Amino acid sequence: QISSIMPLPEDENEWKKLLVIFVTANGNVRKNTLEDFININANGKIAMKLEENDTIVGVKICRDDQDILLSTHHGKCIRFMSKKLRIFKGRSSKGIKGIELAKDDKVISLSIVENVDINQKTAKNILKNGSKDKNKSSELAAKQKYILSITKNGFGKRTSFYDYRVTNRGGKGIIG
């Protein structure tokens, strides 16, 4: 079954600068260079080995200056830097732990968000209360992005991406 389709840059020279992130339902993540997928046979190529009871949840293109956001069925979310993941050379690996899952939980979503070089608490405080430095407030407001979470019952919630703190991969995450 196809689990993900994504457009690729036409110029294959650009592929050397991009990374591809794989995420499984069991919480494993894997990072390869997109260049690893230039030469693919007509009948395909194994991109990632999976455990028997695991499936691919998402595949996204990213850069090292972006963050990875994983969400689970039980509402947990974890955000970590893509540059903290090592690049896998072979395709025989199952990846490494991206999030520690609770019993009966599984990863349902992968998102790529921009990384900002400011402490999330500081950013939230400046956006809420303003700053003496008006340029800083304007800069943070311009970089402001939102995460839209949708439940299976159709409810939606919009949250500032500053509310999702950047942590190390492999943690339990925060309540989304």
N, CA and C atoms as an extended XYZ file, in Angstrom:
528
Properties=species:S:1:pos:R:3:atomname:S:1:resname:S:1:resid:I:1 pbc="F F F"
N         0.838       -1.182        0.000 N   GLN     1
C         0.000        0.000        0.000 CA  GLN     1
C         0.876        1.235        0.000 C   GLN     1
N         0.461        2.254       -0.705 N   ILE     2
C         1.185        3.525       -0.707 CA  ILE     2
C         0.839        4.264        0.576 C   ILE     2
N         1.858        4.747        1.287 N   SER     3
C         1.603        5.482        2.531 CA  SER     3
C         1.899        6.962        2.390 C   SER     3
N         2.668        7.347        1.382 N   SER     4
C         3.018        8.758        1.248 CA  SER     4
C         3.448        9.054       -0.179 C   SER     4
N         3.029       10.198       -0.662 N   ILE     5
C         3.452       10.696       -1.966 CA  ILE     5
C         3.893       12.135       -1.758 C   ILE     5
N         5.028       12.503       -2.351 N   MET     6
C         5.499       13.869       -2.191 CA  MET     6
C         6.181       14.344       -3.462 C   MET     6
N         6.008       15.611       -3.795 N   PRO     7
C         6.696       16.152       -4.972 CA  PRO     7
C         8.184       16.308       -4.685 C   PRO     7
N         8.996       16.115       -5.711 N   LEU     8
C        10.447       16.255       -5.578 CA  LEU     8
C        10.924       17.382       -6.476 C   LEU     8
N        12.023       18.038       -6.103 N   PRO     9
C        12.584       19.059       -6.992 CA  PRO     9
C        12.984       18.434       -8.323 C   PRO     9
N        12.743       19.149       -9.416 N   GLU    10
C        13.080       18.618      -10.732 CA  GLU    10
C        14.580       18.422      -10.899 C   GLU    10
N        15.358       19.339      -10.364 N   ASP    11
C        16.808       19.281      -10.492 CA  ASP    11
C        17.372       18.305       -9.459 C   ASP    11
N        17.875       17.167       -9.927 N   GLU    12
C        18.395       16.149       -9.009 CA  GLU    12
C        19.623       16.629       -8.237 C   GLU    12
N        20.282       17.691       -8.698 N   ASN    13
C        21.402       18.264       -7.939 CA  ASN    13
C        20.926       18.868       -6.627 C   ASN    13
N        19.671       19.314       -6.577 N   GLU    14
C        19.082       19.858       -5.347 CA  GLU    14
C        18.858       18.765       -4.306 C   GLU    14
N        18.712       17.524       -4.761 N   TRP    15
C        18.424       16.408       -3.867 CA  TRP    15
C        19.539       16.201       -2.861 C   TRP    15
N        20.770       16.560       -3.213 N   LYS    16
C        21.912       16.380       -2.316 CA  LYS    16
C        21.794       17.259       -1.078 C   LYS    16
N        21.038       18.340       -1.177 N   LYS    17
C        20.897       19.292       -0.073 CA  LYS    17
C        19.710       18.959        0.829 C   LYS    17
N        18.868       18.022        0.397 N   LEU    18
C        17.644       17.718        1.136 CA  LEU    18
C        17.727       16.358        1.819 C   LEU    18
N        16.929       16.227        2.868 N   LEU    19
C        16.859       14.989        3.643 CA  LEU    19
C        15.440       14.445        3.578 C   LEU    19
N        15.306       13.168        3.789 N   VAL    20
C        13.983       12.562        3.844 CA  VAL    20
C        13.847       11.873        5.202 C   VAL    20
N        12.731       12.156        5.878 N   ILE    21
C        12.455       11.628        7.214 CA  ILE    21
C        11.332       10.598        7.096 C   ILE    21
N        11.567        9.428        7.674 N   PHE    22
C        10.563        8.363        7.738 CA  PHE    22
C        10.126        8.221        9.191 C   PHE    22
N         8.829        7.997        9.423 N   VAL    23
C         8.314        7.771       10.774 CA  VAL    23
C         7.378        6.578       10.731 C   VAL    23
N         7.502        5.712       11.746 N   THR    24
C         6.649        4.526       11.815 CA  THR    24
C         5.632        4.667       12.943 C   THR    24
N         4.608        3.854       12.902 N   ALA    25
C         3.562        3.862       13.929 CA  ALA    25
C         4.129        3.519       15.304 C   ALA    25
N         5.193        2.716       15.355 N   ASN    26
C         5.811        2.355       16.631 CA  ASN    26
C         6.751        3.424       17.173 C   ASN    26
N         6.847        4.573       16.490 N   GLY    27
C         7.626        5.694       17.001 CA  GLY    27
C         9.065        5.757       16.535 C   GLY    27
N         9.448        4.927       15.571 N   ASN    28
C        10.817        4.981       15.051 CA  ASN    28
C        10.931        6.048       13.978 C   ASN    28
N        12.087        6.712       13.934 N   VAL    29
C        12.368        7.715       12.911 CA  VAL    29
C        13.674        7.353       12.219 C   VAL    29
N        13.783        7.816       10.997 N   ARG    30
C        14.978        7.539       10.217 CA  ARG    30
C        15.193        8.697        9.265 C   ARG    30
N        16.458        9.075        9.080 N   LYS    31
C        16.794       10.189        8.188 CA  LYS    31
C        17.806        9.712        7.156 C   LYS    31
N        17.493        9.947        5.897 N   ASN    32
C        18.395        9.653        4.791 CA  ASN    32
C        18.539       10.909        3.941 C   ASN    32
N        19.592       10.950        3.142 N   THR    33
C        19.664       12.019        2.149 CA  THR    33
C        18.728       11.634        1.012 C   THR    33
N        18.108       12.608        0.420 N   LEU    34
C        17.210       12.343       -0.698 CA  LEU    34
C        17.996       11.775       -1.875 C   LEU    34
N        19.269       12.068       -1.916 N   GLU    35
C        20.156       11.568       -2.961 CA  GLU    35
C        20.191       10.031       -3.002 C   GLU    35
N        19.940        9.383       -1.851 N   ASP    36
C        19.925        7.920       -1.802 CA  ASP    36
C        18.840        7.318       -2.702 C   ASP    36
N        17.905        8.144       -3.163 N   PHE    37
C        16.779        7.644       -3.940 CA  PHE    37
C        16.803        8.122       -5.392 C   PHE    37
N        17.987        8.518       -5.868 N   ILE    38
C        18.100        8.955       -7.261 CA  ILE    38
C        17.940        7.769       -8.204 C   ILE    38
N        18.665        6.705       -7.964 N   ASN    39
C        18.619        5.534       -8.845 CA  ASN    39
C        17.717        4.463       -8.253 C   ASN    39
N        16.500        4.398       -8.752 N   ILE    40
C        15.534        3.405       -8.259 CA  ILE    40
C        15.076        2.552       -9.437 C   ILE    40
N        15.100        1.250       -9.241 N   ASN    41
C        14.641        0.319      -10.275 CA  ASN    41
C        13.147        0.492      -10.519 C   ASN    41
N        12.670        0.002      -11.634 N   ALA    42
C        11.248        0.103      -11.975 CA  ALA    42
C        10.367       -0.621      -10.960 C   ALA    42
N        10.910       -1.677      -10.320 N   ASN    43
C        10.104       -2.407       -9.343 CA  ASN    43
C        10.322       -1.910       -7.917 C   ASN    43
N        11.032       -0.782       -7.744 N   GLY    44
C        11.152       -0.143       -6.445 CA  GLY    44
C        12.446       -0.445       -5.720 C   GLY    44
N        12.526        0.047       -4.488 N   LYS    45
C        13.718       -0.086       -3.661 CA  LYS    45
C        13.270       -0.060       -2.205 C   LYS    45
N        13.834       -0.919       -1.381 N   ILE    46
C        13.496       -0.897        0.050 CA  ILE    46
C        14.078        0.377        0.649 C   ILE    46
N        13.223        1.180        1.236 N   ALA    47
C        13.657        2.450        1.812 CA  ALA    47
C        13.941        2.310        3.302 C   ALA    47
N        13.194        1.445        3.991 N   MET    48
C        13.339        1.273        5.435 CA  MET    48
C        12.808       -0.087        5.826 C   MET    48
N        13.557       -0.816        6.628 N   LYS    49
C        13.063       -2.097        7.150 CA  LYS    49
C        12.094       -1.804        8.284 C   LYS    49
N        11.097       -2.659        8.409 N   LEU    50
C        10.087       -2.480        9.446 CA  LEU    50
C         9.986       -3.728       10.309 C   LEU    50
N         9.629       -3.520       11.572 N   GLU    51
C         9.321       -4.653       12.426 CA  GLU    51
C         8.014       -5.265       11.922 C   GLU    51
N         7.727       -6.469       12.329 N   GLU    52
C         6.568       -7.194       11.827 CA  GLU    52
C         5.247       -6.454       12.019 C   GLU    52
N         5.068       -5.811       13.166 N   ASN    53
C         3.793       -5.160       13.482 CA  ASN    53
C         3.849       -3.640       13.276 C   ASN    53
N         4.768       -3.156       12.452 N   ASP    54
C         4.961       -1.718       12.278 CA  ASP    54
C         4.605       -1.303       10.854 C   ASP    54
N         4.217       -0.037       10.693 N   THR    55
C         3.914        0.513        9.376 CA  THR    55
C         4.489        1.925        9.270 C   THR    55
N         4.703        2.373        8.053 N   ILE    56
C         5.144        3.750        7.814 CA  ILE    56
C         3.939        4.665        8.002 C   ILE    56
N         4.116        5.707        8.806 N   VAL    57
C         3.052        6.681        9.047 CA  VAL    57
C         3.232        7.898        8.150 C   VAL    57
N         4.468        8.317        7.984 N   GLY    58
C         4.714        9.502        7.176 CA  GLY    58
C         6.136        9.559        6.658 C   GLY    58
N         6.281       10.246        5.539 N   VAL    59
C         7.577       10.501        4.932 CA  VAL    59
C         7.549       11.947        4.467 C   VAL    59
N         8.545       12.729        4.888 N   LYS    60
C         8.594       14.147        4.521 CA  LYS    60
C        10.014       14.534        4.150 C   LYS    60
N        10.111       15.526        3.296 N   ILE    61
C        11.401       16.119        2.965 CA  ILE    61
C        11.665       17.230        3.966 C   ILE    61
N        12.910       17.321        4.429 N   CYS    62
C        13.257       18.388        5.364 CA  CYS    62
C        14.705       18.807        5.176 C   CYS    62
N        15.072       19.827        5.916 N   ARG    63
C        16.452       20.316        5.949 CA  ARG    63
C        16.938       20.219        7.390 C   ARG    63
N        18.240       20.336        7.571 N   ASP    64
C        18.798       20.252        8.923 CA  ASP    64
C        18.398       21.432        9.806 C   ASP    64
N        17.936       22.528        9.215 N   ASP    65
C        17.544       23.687       10.019 CA  ASP    65
C        16.050       23.677       10.361 C   ASP    65
N        15.414       22.515       10.248 N   GLN    66
C        13.999       22.391       10.585 CA  GLN    66
C        13.815       21.410       11.737 C   GLN    66
N        12.617       21.416       12.324 N   ASP    67
C        12.289       20.522       13.435 CA  ASP    67
C        11.272       19.486       12.970 C   ASP    67
N        11.275       18.375       13.677 N   ILE    68
C        10.343       17.280       13.417 CA  ILE    68
C         9.319       17.268       14.540 C   ILE    68
N         8.045       17.184       14.182 N   LEU    69
C         6.957       17.143       15.151 CA  LEU    69
C         6.174       15.858       14.926 C   LEU    69
N         6.169       14.990       15.952 N   LEU    70
C         5.420       13.737       15.897 CA  LEU    70
C         4.202       13.850       16.804 C   LEU    70
N         3.082       13.313       16.365 N   SER    71
C         1.854       13.305       17.170 CA  SER    71
C         1.359       11.874       17.287 C   SER    71
N         0.769       11.557       18.439 N   THR    72
C         0.290       10.198       18.668 CA  THR    72
C        -1.233       10.146       18.772 C   THR    72
N        -1.746        8.948       18.685 N   HIS    73
C        -3.187        8.693       18.783 CA  HIS    73
C        -3.758        9.201       20.111 C   HIS    73
N        -2.981        9.100       21.186 N   HIS    74
C        -3.444        9.520       22.514 CA  HIS    74
C        -3.197       11.000       22.786 C   HIS    74
N        -2.784       11.756       21.780 N   GLY    75
C        -2.658       13.206       21.926 CA  GLY    75
C        -1.307       13.716       22.396 C   GLY    75
N        -0.305       12.874       22.436 N   LYS    76
C         1.038       13.329       22.817 CA  LYS    76
C         1.763       13.863       21.583 C   LYS    76
N         2.629       14.845       21.792 N   CYS    77
C         3.420       15.431       20.709 CA  CYS    77
C         4.850       15.620       21.185 C   CYS    77
N         5.790       15.427       20.285 N   ILE    78
C         7.188       15.689       20.588 CA  ILE    78
C         7.791       16.439       19.408 C   ILE    78
N         8.624       17.426       19.738 N   ARG    79
C         9.292       18.230       18.723 CA  ARG    79
C        10.788       18.167       18.983 C   ARG    79
N        11.556       17.783       17.971 N   PHE    80
C        13.008       17.733       18.117 CA  PHE    80
C        13.671       18.174       16.821 C   PHE    80
N        14.940       18.560       16.953 N   MET    81
C        15.670       19.086       15.808 CA  MET    81
C        16.072       17.975       14.847 C   MET    81
N        15.856       18.222       13.584 N   SER    82
C        16.239       17.257       12.553 CA  SER    82
C        17.752       17.043       12.539 C   SER    82
N        18.509       18.089       12.832 N   LYS    83
C        19.974       17.948       12.783 CA  LYS    83
C        20.513       17.049       13.893 C   LYS    83
N        19.699       16.752       14.908 N   LYS    84
C        20.120       15.847       15.979 CA  LYS    84
C        19.996       14.375       15.582 C   LYS    84
N        19.290       14.097       14.477 N   LEU    85
C        19.200       12.727       13.971 CA  LEU    85
C        20.398       12.475       13.069 C   LEU    85
N        21.002       11.321       13.216 N   ARG    86
C        22.101       11.003       12.308 CA  ARG    86
C        21.534       10.541       10.979 C   ARG    86
N        22.321       10.720        9.931 N   ILE    87
C        21.911       10.287        8.600 CA  ILE    87
C        22.268        8.819        8.443 C   ILE    87
N        21.282        8.017        8.076 N   PHE    88
C        21.501        6.594        7.851 CA  PHE    88
C        22.020        6.405        6.432 C   PHE    88
N        23.027        5.576        6.284 N   LYS    89
C        23.613        5.323        4.964 CA  LYS    89
C        22.942        4.141        4.275 C   LYS    89
N        22.781        3.050        4.979 N   GLY    90
C        22.144        1.878        4.383 CA  GLY    90
C        20.639        1.959        4.501 C   GLY    90
N        19.971        1.000        3.867 N   ARG    91
C        18.513        0.992        3.938 CA  ARG    91
C        18.005       -0.191        4.753 C   ARG    91
N        18.913       -0.875        5.452 N   SER    92
C        18.512       -2.068        6.191 CA  SER    92
C        18.158       -1.769        7.643 C   SER    92
N        18.215       -0.525        8.047 N   SER    93
C        17.951       -0.155        9.435 CA  SER    93
C        16.465        0.085        9.681 C   SER    93
N        16.053       -0.166       10.912 N   LYS    94
C        14.674        0.093       11.329 CA  LYS    94
C        14.519        1.499       11.893 C   LYS    94
N        15.614        2.266       11.945 N   GLY    95
C        15.556        3.611       12.482 CA  GLY    95
C        15.838        3.619       13.970 C   GLY    95
N        15.598        4.766       14.582 N   ILE    96
C        15.817        4.943       16.019 CA  ILE    96
C        14.565        5.531       16.652 C   ILE    96
N        14.476        5.429       17.971 N   LYS    97
C        13.279        5.869       18.686 CA  LYS    97
C        13.099        7.382       18.575 C   LYS    97
N        11.943        7.786       18.079 N   GLY    98
C        11.597        9.199       17.985 CA  GLY    98
C        10.776        9.655       19.174 C   GLY    98
N         9.901        8.776       19.653 N   ILE    99
C         9.045        9.093       20.793 CA  ILE    99
C         8.798        7.814       21.586 C   ILE    99
N         8.770        7.952       22.904 N   GLU   100
C         8.448        6.841       23.808 CA  GLU   100
C         6.926        6.762       23.882 C   GLU   100
N         6.365        5.655       23.431 N   LEU   101
C         4.909        5.515       23.377 CA  LEU   101
C         4.355        4.822       24.608 C   LEU   101
N         3.180        5.269       25.032 N   ALA   102
C         2.455        4.595       26.108 CA  ALA   102
C         1.854        3.315       25.531 C   ALA   102
N         1.411        2.444       26.416 N   LYS   103
C         0.787        1.197       25.968 CA  LYS   103
C        -0.422        1.517       25.088 C   LYS   103
N        -0.571        0.811       24.004 N   ASP   104
C        -1.687        0.965       23.065 CA  ASP   104
C        -1.697        2.311       22.328 C   ASP   104
N        -0.591        3.047       22.359 N   ASP   105
C        -0.507        4.304       21.621 CA  ASP   105
C         0.287        4.059       20.344 C   ASP   105
N         0.122        4.936       19.373 N   LYS   106
C         0.883        4.837       18.128 CA  LYS   106
C         1.022        6.226       17.519 C   LYS   106
N         2.055        6.408       16.738 N   VAL   107
C         2.258        7.670       16.044 CA  VAL   107
C         1.260        7.744       14.897 C   VAL   107
N         0.628        8.914       14.748 N   ILE   108
C        -0.348        9.080       13.672 CA  ILE   108
C         0.027       10.187       12.690 C   ILE   108
N         1.004       11.036       13.080 N   SER   109
C         1.290       12.175       12.225 CA  SER   109
C         2.745       12.610       12.327 C   SER   109
N         3.282       13.061       11.208 N   LEU   110
C         4.614       13.646       11.105 CA  LEU   110
C         4.467       15.007       10.455 C   LEU   110
N         5.049       16.018       11.079 N   SER   111
C         5.066       17.366       10.494 CA  SER   111
C         6.478       17.912       10.580 C   SER   111
N         6.811       18.777        9.651 N   ILE   112
C         8.097       19.455        9.641 CA  ILE   112
C         7.810       20.932        9.881 C   ILE   112
N         8.455       21.512       10.896 N   VAL   113
C         8.256       22.925       11.218 CA  VAL   113
C         9.603       23.643       11.220 C   VAL   113
N         9.545       24.943       11.003 N   GLU   114
C        10.764       25.740       10.982 CA  GLU   114
C        11.346       25.833       12.387 C   GLU   114
N        12.646       25.853       12.457 N   ASN   115
C        13.349       26.005       13.725 CA  ASN   115
C        13.615       27.487       13.950 C   ASN   115
N        13.433       27.942       15.162 N   VAL   116
C        13.758       29.328       15.509 CA  VAL   116
C        14.815       29.303       16.597 C   VAL   116
N        15.722       30.239       16.534 N   ASP   117
C        16.820       30.247       17.488 CA  ASP   117
C        16.520       31.156       18.683 C   ASP   117
N        15.381       30.879       19.323 N   ILE   118
C        15.009       31.602       20.532 CA  ILE   118
C        14.299       30.625       21.454 C   ILE   118
N        14.469       30.813       22.736 N   ASN   119
C        13.796       30.003       23.732 CA  ASN   119
C        12.283       30.174       23.583 C   ASN   119
N        11.554       29.063       23.573 N   GLN   120
C        10.105       29.121       23.364 CA  GLN   120
C         9.390       29.922       24.447 C   GLN   120
N         9.824       29.798       25.695 N   LYS   121
C         9.179       30.556       26.785 CA  LYS   121
C         9.377       32.046       26.586 C   LYS   121
N        10.579       32.424       26.195 N   THR   122
C        10.875       33.835       25.941 CA  THR   122
C        10.021       34.350       24.794 C   THR   122
N         9.929       33.571       23.734 N   ALA   123
C         9.136       33.971       22.566 CA  ALA   123
C         7.666       34.148       22.940 C   ALA   123
N         7.102       33.193       23.681 N   LYS   124
C         5.698       33.292       24.083 CA  LYS   124
C         5.472       34.521       24.953 C   LYS   124
N         6.409       34.800       25.872 N   ASN   125
C         6.290       35.951       26.751 CA  ASN   125
C         6.331       37.265       25.963 C   ASN   125
N         7.241       37.365       25.001 N   ILE   126
C         7.341       38.582       24.190 CA  ILE   126
C         6.085       38.763       23.347 C   ILE   126
N         5.576       37.701       22.765 N   LEU   127
C         4.365       37.803       21.951 CA  LEU   127
C         3.154       38.182       22.790 C   LEU   127
N         3.112       37.693       24.022 N   LYS   128
C         1.973       37.982       24.898 CA  LYS   128
C         2.055       39.383       25.497 C   LYS   128
N         3.225       39.748       26.015 N   ASN   129
C         3.363       40.992       26.774 CA  ASN   129
C         4.092       42.103       26.025 C   ASN   129
N         4.615       41.792       24.847 N   GLY   130
C         5.378       42.794       24.112 CA  GLY   130
C         6.808       42.865       24.636 C   GLY   130
N         7.606       43.700       24.014 N   SER   131
C         9.008       43.838       24.378 CA  SER   131
C         9.416       45.288       24.234 C   SER   131
N        10.418       45.689       24.994 N   LYS   132
C        10.955       47.047       24.846 CA  LYS   132
C        11.569       47.219       23.463 C   LYS   132
N        12.088       46.112       22.929 N   ASP   133
C        12.668       46.110       21.587 CA  ASP   133
C        11.556       45.781       20.584 C   ASP   133
N        11.000       46.806       19.963 N   LYS   134
C         9.875       46.623       19.029 CA  LYS   134
C        10.272       45.772       17.824 C   LYS   134
N        11.549       45.860       17.410 N   ASN   135
C        12.001       45.044       16.289 CA  ASN   135
C        11.929       43.562       16.626 C   ASN   135
N        12.281       43.206       17.875 N   LYS   136
C        12.238       41.805       18.314 CA  LYS   136
C        10.801       41.290       18.299 C   LYS   136
N         9.873       42.117       18.807 N   SER   137
C         8.461       41.722       18.807 CA  SER   137
C         7.954       41.518       17.387 C   SER   137
N         8.309       42.421       16.499 N   SER   138
C         7.877       42.318       15.103 CA  SER   138
C         8.481       41.098       14.436 C   SER   138
N         9.748       40.832       14.723 N   GLU   139
C        10.429       39.673       14.136 CA  GLU   139
C         9.770       38.369       14.582 C   GLU   139
N         9.474       38.266       15.886 N   LEU   140
C         8.828       37.049       16.407 CA  LEU   140
C         7.425       36.881       15.836 C   LEU   140
N         6.691       37.971       15.730 N   ALA   141
C         5.339       37.901       15.171 CA  ALA   141
C         5.385       37.469       13.709 C   ALA   141
N         6.391       37.938       12.972 N   ALA   142
C         6.518       37.570       11.562 CA  ALA   142
C         6.863       36.093       11.409 C   ALA   142
N         7.633       35.541       12.338 N   LYS   143
C         8.030       34.129       12.275 CA  LYS   143
C         6.972       33.199       12.874 C   LYS   143
N         5.945       33.778       13.491 N   GLN   144
C         4.916       33.000       14.166 CA  GLN   144
C         4.234       32.039       13.194 C   GLN   144
N         4.158       30.783       13.557 N   LYS   145
C         3.458       29.761       12.794 CA  LYS   145
C         2.494       29.066       13.746 C   LYS   145
N         1.514       28.397       13.178 N   TYR   146
C         0.529       27.702       13.987 CA  TYR   146
C         0.446       26.238       13.579 C   TYR   146
N         0.113       25.417       14.545 N   ILE   147
C        -0.127       23.998       14.334 CA  ILE   147
C        -1.633       23.790       14.473 C   ILE   147
N        -2.237       23.169       13.478 N   LEU   148
C        -3.662       22.863       13.526 CA  LEU   148
C        -3.815       21.382       13.823 C   LEU   148
N        -4.431       21.076       14.949 N   SER   149
C        -4.687       19.685       15.347 CA  SER   149
C        -6.167       19.405       15.134 C   SER   149
N        -6.470       18.283       14.497 N   ILE   150
C        -7.853       17.885       14.241 CA  ILE   150
C        -8.101       16.537       14.914 C   ILE   150
N        -9.204       16.423       15.647 N   THR   151
C        -9.533       15.159       16.298 CA  THR   151
C       -10.378       14.293       15.363 C   THR   151
N       -10.518       13.025       15.720 N   LYS   152
C       -11.319       12.124       14.888 CA  LYS   152
C       -12.798       12.504       14.912 C   LYS   152
N       -13.231       13.285       15.920 N   ASN   153
C       -14.623       13.736       15.998 CA  ASN   153
C       -14.830       15.067       15.283 C   ASN   153
N       -13.782       15.592       14.658 N   GLY   154
C       -13.927       16.810       13.865 CA  GLY   154
C       -13.608       18.107       14.587 C   GLY   154
N       -13.151       18.045       15.828 N   PHE   155
C       -12.784       19.267       16.528 CA  PHE   155
C       -11.388       19.699       16.082 C   PHE   155
N       -11.167       20.991       16.049 N   GLY   156
C        -9.861       21.512       15.667 CA  GLY   156
C        -9.327       22.452       16.723 C   GLY   156
N        -8.010       22.526       16.795 N   LYS   157
C        -7.362       23.422       17.767 CA  LYS   157
C        -6.146       24.021       17.084 C   LYS   157
N        -6.021       25.338       17.137 N   ARG   158
C        -4.876       26.031       16.569 CA  ARG   158
C        -3.965       26.461       17.708 C   ARG   158
N        -2.701       26.068       17.609 N   THR   159
C        -1.739       26.328       18.674 CA  THR   159
C        -0.476       26.926       18.077 C   THR   159
N         0.092       27.894       18.749 N   SER   160
C         1.357       28.474       18.302 CA  SER   160
C         2.439       27.404       18.337 C   SER   160
N         3.295       27.394       17.343 N   PHE   161
C         4.366       26.394       17.347 CA  PHE   161
C         5.387       26.688       18.430 C   PHE   161
N         5.340       27.873       19.028 N   TYR   162
C         6.189       28.160       20.186 CA  TYR   162
C         5.738       27.359       21.412 C   TYR   162
N         4.485       26.887       21.438 N   ASP   163
C         3.980       26.096       22.559 CA  ASP   163
C         4.523       24.668       22.561 C   ASP   163
N         5.101       24.246       21.452 N   TYR   164
C         5.693       22.912       21.358 CA  TYR   164
C         7.199       23.056       21.563 C   TYR   164
N         7.634       22.857       22.778 N   ARG   165
C         9.056       23.059       23.082 CA  ARG   165
C         9.919       22.031       22.353 C   ARG   165
N        11.127       22.453       22.016 N   VAL   166
C        12.073       21.561       21.355 CA  VAL   166
C        12.774       20.738       22.429 C   VAL   166
N        12.733       19.414       22.276 N   THR   167
C        13.371       18.513       23.234 CA  THR   167
C        14.265       17.541       22.471 C   THR   167
N        14.789       16.577       23.169 N   ASN   168
C        15.534       15.511       22.505 CA  ASN   168
C        14.557       14.439       22.057 C   ASN   168
N        14.906       13.749       20.996 N   ARG   169
C        14.053       12.666       20.517 CA  ARG   169
C        14.048       11.556       21.556 C   ARG   169
N        13.027       10.710       21.523 N   GLY   170
C        12.964        9.568       22.430 CA  GLY   170
C        12.212        9.831       23.722 C   GLY   170
N        11.776       11.076       23.949 N   GLY   171
C        11.016       11.394       25.163 CA  GLY   171
C         9.555       10.998       25.026 C   GLY   171
N         8.797       11.238       26.080 N   LYS   172
C         7.354       10.885       26.071 CA  LYS   172
C         6.508       11.959       25.401 C   LYS   172
N         7.047       13.159       25.218 N   GLY   173
C         6.305       14.220       24.576 CA  GLY   173
C         5.432       14.987       25.553 C   GLY   173
N         4.689       15.937       25.027 N   ILE   174
C         3.781       16.763       25.817 CA  ILE   174
C         2.356       16.533       25.335 C   ILE   174
N         1.377       16.948       26.112 N   ILE   175
C        -0.017       16.817       25.721 CA  ILE   175
C        -0.313       17.846       24.632 C   ILE   175
N        -0.786       17.378       23.498 N   GLY   176
C        -1.101       18.272       22.386 CA  GLY   176
C        -2.436       18.933       22.574 C   GLY   176
